[in-house]
């Protein structure tokens, strides 16, 4: 018992002195995480083509040669940044949609499906800290690049198609073509909101803040649901 207490006391003292020993594997993992965080931040500000491995190395405070130890090139780094959080957001939205469809008991609504899909992600980007906010802006930056589009296809198609399926059940009188166009408008607005560009702030003279994601969350799903319903109105004309 005394030996155990002594070990705990020594460990506590080392931590207090800032002398905790890390294994090489832990050090490598920590460095990798710092690199990914730095790249995510820089990509979110300057896009895929505006960042070099040297830029990332300088932000982390390491030599550029170390970057090549971890990544073959910038595009390998880009993919790792993209993948790191994609599984989390995709899984959360898929679970939210599955739960919503179960709760709807065969009678889904457009509002319900969109709230499940959008609110789940807005909560993550709002409460997940700077890393998640940077990831959102990063996604907005690279979504219109060939490399980014390919990653979106690979990592997010299953959850998007799940949403599309629920929307088609909620709007049986609307064509598949119009449902896909509706999603196109939803995702465009969603990605622009994640970019937090500041343009809305200037246009409204500060009345609205583009970084106010809770305000966007409060409005977007219902606004977009109304847009989907116009397909029904137009069909009757």
Secondary structure, DSSP 8 states (H G I E B T S, - for coil): -HHHHHHHHHHHHHHHTT-----HHHHHHHHHHHHHHHHHHHHHHH-STT--HHHHHHHHTS-HHHHHHH-SSHHHHHHHHHHHHHHHHHHHHHHHHHHHHHHHTT---HHHHHHHHHHHHHHHHHHS-HHHHHHHHHHHHHTTSHHHHHHHHHHHHHHHHHHHHHHHHHTTTS-HHHHHHHHHHHHHHHHHHHH--SHHHHHTTTSS-TT-HHHHHHHHHHHHHHHHHHHHHHHH-
